């Protein structure tokens, strides 16, 4: 998976996510290691989420993970906290802010139904 694909996936999921329960500013840089390596950031400000393909130097935390782990989080196959506990991602920084990321409600995945032939 290419870096641009990972950032596009995270942008499309998180920019449609619900952050209305988060009343503080959070900025976390995400470093992708291995295939698709690069850096981008996820910022929550004024209860809205922004994801951009840049470094964020004045950040609250730094997440380091593989592209697969980041995509699995975006696809809701695993939560941030579970990935951290399983050692799939590393986090450095303000742990309170990391816990708040769990309050972000990702959009519900649409169910795919197959058309039955009549």
C-alpha positions as CSV (number, residue, x, y, z in Angstrom):
1,X,0.0,0.0,0.0
2,X,1.3,3.5,-0.9
3,X,1.5,6.4,1.5
4,X,-1.0,8.4,-0.4
5,X,-3.5,5.5,-0.3
6,X,-3.2,5.3,3.5
7,X,-3.6,9.1,4.0
8,X,-6.6,9.1,1.6
9,X,-8.3,6.3,3.5
10,X,-7.8,8.0,6.9
11,X,-8.9,11.3,5.5
12,X,-12.1,9.9,4.1
13,X,-13.0,8.0,7.3
14,X,-12.0,10.6,9.9
15,X,-13.2,13.7,8.2
16,X,-16.7,12.2,8.3
17,X,-16.3,11.0,11.9
18,X,-18.2,12.4,14.9
19,X,-16.1,14.4,17.4
20,X,-18.9,16.3,19.1
21,X,-17.9,14.9,22.5
22,X,-14.4,16.3,22.3
23,X,-14.1,19.8,23.5
24,X,-10.4,20.2,23.6
25,X,-7.7,20.5,21.0
26,X,-5.8,17.4,20.1
27,X,-3.0,17.1,17.5
28,X,-1.4,13.7,16.9
29,X,1.2,13.0,14.3
30,X,1.1,9.5,12.7
31,X,4.3,8.0,11.4
32,X,3.9,5.1,9.1
33,X,6.8,2.7,9.1
34,X,7.6,0.0,6.5
35,X,5.6,-0.1,3.3
36,X,3.9,3.2,2.6
37,X,6.1,5.0,5.0
38,X,5.5,8.7,5.7
39,X,3.9,11.1,8.2
40,X,0.6,12.8,8.5
41,X,-1.4,14.3,11.3
42,X,-4.9,14.0,12.8
43,X,-6.2,17.1,14.6
44,X,-9.3,17.6,16.5
45,X,-10.3,21.3,16.9
46,X,-13.6,22.9,17.6
47,X,-15.1,19.4,17.6
48,X,-14.1,18.8,14.0
49,X,-11.4,16.4,12.7
50,X,-8.8,17.3,10.1
51,X,-6.3,14.9,8.6
52,X,-3.4,16.3,6.5
53,X,-0.2,14.8,5.0
54,X,2.2,16.9,6.9
55,X,4.4,16.7,10.0
56,X,2.9,18.4,13.1
57,X,5.7,19.7,15.3
58,X,3.6,21.2,18.1
59,X,1.8,18.0,18.8
60,X,0.3,16.3,21.8
61,X,1.5,12.9,20.7
62,X,3.2,10.7,18.2
63,X,1.8,7.4,16.9
64,X,4.1,5.0,15.1
65,X,2.6,2.1,13.2
66,X,2.5,0.1,10.0
67,X,0.2,1.2,7.1
68,X,-1.8,-2.0,7.7
69,X,-2.4,-1.2,11.4
70,X,-3.5,2.4,10.5
71,X,-5.9,1.0,7.8
72,X,-7.3,-1.6,10.2
73,X,-8.1,1.2,12.6
74,X,-9.7,3.3,9.9
75,X,-11.7,0.2,8.8
76,X,-12.8,-0.4,12.4
77,X,-11.1,-3.8,12.5
78,X,-9.2,-2.7,15.7
79,X,-9.4,0.3,18.0
80,X,-6.5,2.7,18.7
81,X,-6.3,1.5,22.3
82,X,-6.4,-2.2,21.4
83,X,-3.7,-1.8,18.7
84,X,-1.6,0.0,21.4
85,X,-2.1,-2.8,24.0
86,X,-1.3,-5.5,21.4
87,X,1.9,-3.7,20.5
88,X,0.8,-2.9,16.9
89,X,1.3,0.8,17.4
90,X,3.6,2.9,19.7
91,X,2.5,6.1,21.3
92,X,4.6,8.9,22.8
93,X,3.2,11.9,24.4
94,X,0.2,13.0,26.4
95,X,-1.6,9.8,27.3
96,X,-4.8,11.6,28.3
97,X,-5.1,12.9,24.7
98,X,-4.6,9.4,23.4
99,X,-7.5,8.2,25.5
100,X,-9.7,11.0,24.2
101,X,-9.1,9.7,20.6
102,X,-11.3,6.7,21.6
103,X,-14.3,9.2,21.9
104,X,-14.2,9.8,18.1
105,X,-17.1,8.0,16.6
106,X,-16.2,6.6,13.2
107,X,-19.0,6.5,10.5
108,X,-20.9,3.3,10.5
109,X,-19.9,1.1,7.6
110,X,-22.5,0.6,5.0
111,X,-23.7,-3.0,4.7
112,X,-23.3,-4.5,1.2
113,X,-26.3,-6.5,0.2
114,X,-26.2,-8.9,-2.8
115,X,-29.1,-8.8,-5.2
116,X,-30.9,-12.1,-5.4
117,X,-31.8,-13.3,-8.9
118,X,-35.5,-14.0,-9.2
